[in-house]
Amino acid sequence: MSTPTRPTEREVAAPAPAADRLQASTARRSRSGRRTSWATPWLFLLPYLVLFGTFVLAPIVYGVWISLHDYDYTLPGKPWVGLRNYTNLFDSESVTAGPFWDGMKATAIFTVFSVPLLLVVPLAVAVVMNQRFRGRNLFRAVYFAPYVLGVAVIGVLWRFLLDRNIGIVNHYLGVVGLPDDIPWLTSVPEAWVALVGVTVWWTLGFNAVIYLAGLQDIPNELYEAAKVDGANAWQRFRNVTLPGLRPVTSFVTMVTIIASVNMFGQSYLMTLGQPGTDTRTAIYAITETGLRNFRMGDAAAMSYVLTLVLMLLSLAVFWLFRERKS
Amino acid sequence: MSRAARNEQSISRRHFLGLGVGAAAGAMIAGCGGGKSASEAAGGGGAQPAQTFSGTYDGPEVTLSYWNGFTGGDGPFMKQLVKDFTAEHQNIKIAENTVQWNEYYQRMPAAVTAGKGPDVGAMHLDQLATNAARKVIVPVDDLAASLGLTEDDFTTEVWNAGIYQDARYGIPLDVHSLAMYSLNDPLQKAGVTEMPTDNDSFMATLDQLKSSGTANPFWMPTRWPAHLMFLSLLWQNGGEPYAEDGTKATFDSEEGVAALQWMVDVINKGYSPKNVAQDSQYVAFKNGEVPITWDGIWQINDLKTAGVENTLSPIPKIGETDHVWANSHNFYITRQTTGDDNKLQAAKVFIDWISRKSAEWAGAGMIPARKSVRDSAQVQDSPQGPIAAKIDTLKFLPPVPGLGDVQAQTLEIAVANATLGKESPADALSSQAARASKLMEENKKKFG
């Protein structure tokens, strides 16, 4: 409501009764009863705003500018091309459209299969972890442990474990009499099973911890009341736990979708995008275009299209988890 | 000898004057140098513009940022060379940065653009043109001249591939090619006495190994170094992967299809398992599971350290001629160095020195680029000696800017798709060659 100039006028004119009335709303808000300067909230926000402006806002604007040029930062000339980088993405004849939409497709496949698992499995883990039993803390730590590892560790580790010919996973499958020649990393759909499986194993601990925090926030009285009403375990879960977790679930869903859409390291390290470019995700394609081929303009345009899709997806999630009035 | 002595002298002087600590030690070093008075030494520290390379560096102490990608069995040898160099040149400090080659070509141009890159470094021959076109690296013709390097000292291909638009951008250190590694034990057991040299004897060897109990004697990789095998076979068949002028890709030619078909047949005939993922053929070779594999000669030391008893021999002549893919490590100087004459001069001294020491570099498994060094007993008797003897069969990619990136996105994918059985060799090659041509056209526009 306040522009930078008006509050200053107010401050100057403070003694006048009219100005006092004008300022009433601001003054009322300050707990001590003293008048708050217009600058106070901005000063509180300043450290964050500086970081936000420098590392988020400015790059966003700069990125748009890059996406409108044939931008190779190692070359002196960066000619303006208008929207060509964007139109190229929708022109099947261009060299950028193919890799980008293949990447989007791979991203979609990965997201569709990983998100539901990453919502359900951690919830189950969290519910178990929320029980009282011996060694509970140890189990909590065990489930969270993979999350502290970097993607590089995860990628290299599983690349060797899952190797078709020399990997230990196939070896033990063979030992127990199952097929031991599954191409986990070089063929689809096996590669998707591997990528989704590894990602679930790696990140479920994070989601489980958030769920666990949510579970501990649900008042015990509700469960007791439900018990008194004769609700069984499933009914208590269905009617107390799930509604109680709604805000947490909404957060977890959003974060998981964003993380899945941004998947890069796993396929970069484990499958190299194989077979062909089938497991090359959108971020992978953007990285190749921008950082390996120095086609920053194309890569920036791709990023904005991906961002737009992600924003639409987020809106859909918000809509799904909105408070429904009965 | 005298040059080294002179350098030592001025450096030690600098230490003595500049630091003023550990006077006794300083005096000792200075004493070794002898001769010059303190004022002379101080005066000699001024920066003189170094248009031509004089062979020495007497200026003030400089620190050169030196980037390379020697992360494998070659790494320790480069570290030792750098150590020896700094021991001899005390006014030149070397800040070494070793980055995996894979990441190297992404980071290096970005770092130089930001002014935080290397002053001097090593890169592959097939990246010189790209970085020259990007003006990341600068011509070193004067250095080549003062080193007395001429075409006669190298093979024509290595020498010419360092030239982009009439200027020389790289000083070749070594050449390295694909070669055939075989495990001694299983081959002896199978009764193989001579290493195969052509298609018939190669297949016969594989059959011998098969009948002696190795189900899959030769694993066909689908990624690295699969495309190097493909390029070798393509050249052996008489084809060329790219038009010399960099306008289009020609690897989908008849020769290319035949080359890739041969690779696929190795899998189809059961010599190799299917779906060999990245690196697994090499790991399996190290584990003694695969008796024969084709890989780069730079793996010599890795296998030696792992205690793998093996023999190195040239890639057999599968096609009509004896060609094999090769690359070369070249020294370059970046744009960033040219602003500082002292650094420029020091960088040249560094390149000059290492280039002369390339016989020691042969210990890293490489073949020295210089003919005089290559003919030395030290190289002839090395494990890679038999490969060095066939240096004329080595083939290099043409110096076309951006070609490395094009190849990674097209040819490598085609080879992978065919060896994974996703597409027929002809289909895989033709669709990727079309894409490669398109990318090359765009590069041509971009780099002029």
Interface residues (C-beta under 8 A of the other chain):
Chain A: D70 D72 Y73 T74 L75 P76 V95 G98 P99 R159 F160 D163 R164 N165 I166 D181 P183 L185 T186 S187 L272 Q274 P275 G276 T277 E288 L291 R292 N293 F294
Chain B: Y105 Q106 P109 A110 V112 T113 R134 K135 V136 W219 T222 R223 P273 K274 N275 V276 A277 Q278 S280 V283 A284 N287 E289 G402 D405 A408 Q409 I413 A416 N417 L420 K422 E423 R435 K438 L439 E442 K446
